[in-house]
Amino acid sequence: MAKRKTNQNQGGNPFFNLLGKIGEALNPIPVFKPIWSTKPSPPQSALESYRRDREALTAEEERRRAEEISQSEFERFMNGEWVGFVSSNVEAGVYYPDSMRLELQFHDGTYYAYYSVGAEEAASLFRAPSKGGWVWDVLRIRGTKLGFRKPYVWLSAPSAKQRLWDESTERATAHGAEAERQTREALADNPEALKGAFG
């Protein structure tokens, strides 16, 4: 008797077998077979070639567009309009060619105006890969805390943090004297730079 049951289970229920065959006939399982071996067909190669050409064209267009935008921003910057910078230190800047004045906004919200900045120097800031590095190399003096190469003033702005040295006239005077001392010491061997620092 046990043998019969096993045979019946192996064969399955004829009704369900019939339903399964009808289901397969109505909804066949697709079988995908590759039409080519490992070599792509000519249409696939043509498509890949088109994509590569399109990507190269798009990259060229993007480069040209970036140059146009950069040139437009450069002209605005050099002619008295504020322009934002991609920098970890300097947020934005503007150059006024008539007065040779460069104004910079830093990420902490402070604004500074630097004087006696030539057009070539201002242009070099715009093109500098590191704006903060440029500030230290051209406007300030590396290795000092307060040393400067160009005369400058701190411009107060609503978003700027008040500096400790700006809290009283005495502190501001002491700060100015220390900045001058550091500058004179750092530029002692360079009279031309020293002259430029003090206008």
C-alpha positions in Angstrom: 0.0 0.0 0.0 2.9 2.4 0.8 4.3 1.7 -2.7 1.1 2.9 -4.4 1.1 6.2 -2.5 4.7 6.9 -3.5 3.9 6.2 -7.2 0.9 8.4 -6.9 3.0 11.2 -5.4 5.7 10.9 -8.0 3.2 11.2 -10.8 1.4 14.0 -9.1 -2.3 14.8 -9.4 -3.3 14.5 -13.0 -5.6 17.6 -12.6 -2.8 19.8 -11.3 -0.4 18.4 -14.0 -2.9 19.4 -16.6 -3.3 22.9 -15.1 0.5 23.3 -15.1 0.7 22.4 -18.8 -2.1 24.8 -19.7 -0.3 27.6 -17.6 3.0 27.0 -19.4 1.3 27.1 -22.8 -0.5 30.3 -22.0 2.5 32.0 -20.2 5.7 30.4 -21.5 9.0 31.1 -19.6 11.3 33.0 -22.0 14.7 31.4 -22.7 17.4 33.9 -23.6 20.2 32.6 -25.8 23.1 34.8 -26.9 23.1 35.6 -30.6 26.9 36.1 -30.7 29.8 34.8 -28.9 32.2 37.1 -27.0 32.6 39.5 -29.9 30.0 42.3 -30.0 28.0 42.7 -33.2 28.8 45.7 -35.5 25.6 47.6 -34.3 26.8 47.3 -30.6 30.3 48.6 -31.6 28.7 51.5 -33.5 26.6 52.4 -30.5 29.6 52.3 -28.2 31.6 54.5 -30.6 28.7 56.9 -30.8 28.5 57.1 -26.9 32.3 57.7 -26.6 32.1 60.5 -29.2 29.1 62.0 -27.5 30.8 61.9 -24.1 33.9 63.5 -25.6 31.8 66.2 -27.2 29.9 66.8 -24.0 33.1 67.1 -22.0 34.5 69.6 -24.6 31.2 71.6 -24.5 31.3 71.7 -20.7 35.0 72.8 -20.7 34.2 75.6 -23.2 31.1 76.7 -21.2 33.1 76.7 -18.0 35.8 78.9 -19.7 33.1 81.3 -21.0 31.5 81.5 -17.5 35.0 81.9 -15.9 35.9 84.7 -18.4 32.6 86.5 -17.7 33.1 86.2 -13.9 36.7 87.4 -14.4 35.5 90.5 -16.2 32.9 91.2 -13.6 35.5 90.8 -10.8 38.0 93.0 -12.5 35.4 95.8 -13.0 33.9 96.3 -9.6 31.4 93.4 -9.2 31.4 90.9 -6.4 32.2 87.3 -7.5 32.1 84.2 -5.3 35.1 81.9 -5.0 35.5 78.2 -4.4 37.8 78.4 -1.4 38.0 77.1 2.1 39.1 80.6 3.3 37.9 83.4 0.9 34.2 83.5 0.1 34.1 86.3 -2.4 35.9 89.3 -3.8 35.8 92.4 -5.9 38.4 94.6 -7.5 38.1 98.3 -8.2 40.7 99.2 -10.9 40.4 103.0 -10.6 41.3 103.0 -6.9 43.5 99.8 -7.0 41.4 98.5 -4.1 40.7 94.8 -3.5 37.9 93.8 -1.2 37.5 90.3 0.2 34.9 88.5 2.2 36.1 85.6 4.3 34.1 82.6 5.4 33.9 83.9 9.0 31.9 86.9 7.7 34.6 89.5 7.9 35.3 92.0 5.0 38.7 93.5 4.4 39.8 96.2 1.9 43.4 96.0 0.5 45.0 99.0 -1.2 47.7 99.5 -3.8 46.8 96.1 -5.4 47.7 96.2 -9.1 45.4 94.8 -11.8 47.9 91.9 -12.5 47.9 91.0 -8.9 44.1 91.0 -8.7 43.9 88.9 -11.9 46.4 86.4 -10.3 44.0 86.1 -7.3 41.1 85.2 -9.6 43.2 82.5 -11.3 44.9 81.2 -8.1 44.1 77.6 -7.3 44.3 78.5 -3.6 42.8 81.9 -2.7 43.8 81.6 0.9 47.4 80.8 -0.1 47.4 83.8 -2.5 46.2 86.1 0.4 49.2 84.9 2.5 51.7 85.2 -0.4 50.6 88.6 -1.8 48.6 90.5 0.9 50.0 89.1 4.1 53.3 87.7 5.3 53.7 84.0 5.9 55.3 83.2 9.3 53.7 86.2 11.0 50.4 86.6 12.6 49.7 90.2 11.6 52.3 91.1 9.0 51.1 92.6 5.8 52.4 93.5 2.3 49.5 95.8 1.3 47.9 98.4 3.4 44.4 97.3 4.5 41.4 98.1 6.6 38.9 95.9 8.3 35.4 96.7 7.0 32.7 96.3 9.5 29.6 94.4 8.3 26.4 93.2 10.1 27.4 89.5 9.6 31.0 90.0 10.8 32.3 88.9 14.2 33.7 91.7 16.2 37.4 91.4 16.6 38.9 91.7 20.2 41.2 94.4 19.0 38.2 96.4 17.8 36.5 96.6 21.2 38.4 99.7 22.3 40.6 102.4 20.9 43.5 101.2 23.1 43.3 97.7 21.8 42.9 98.8 18.2 46.0 101.1 18.6 48.0 98.2 20.1 46.9 95.8 17.4 48.0 98.3 14.7 51.3 98.9 16.3 52.0 95.1 16.6 51.0 94.6 12.9 53.4 97.3 11.9 56.2 95.9 14.0 55.8 92.4 12.6 55.6 93.8 9.0 58.8 95.9 9.4 60.6 93.0 11.0 59.6 90.5 8.3 60.4 92.9 5.4 63.5 94.5 6.8 65.7 93.0 4.0 63.3 94.2 1.3 62.9 98.0 1.2 60.7 97.9 -1.9 58.2 95.5 -0.2 58.3 97.6 3.0 57.5 100.7 1.0 54.6 98.9 -0.6 53.2 97.7 2.8 53.0 101.3 4.1 51.7 102.9 0.9 
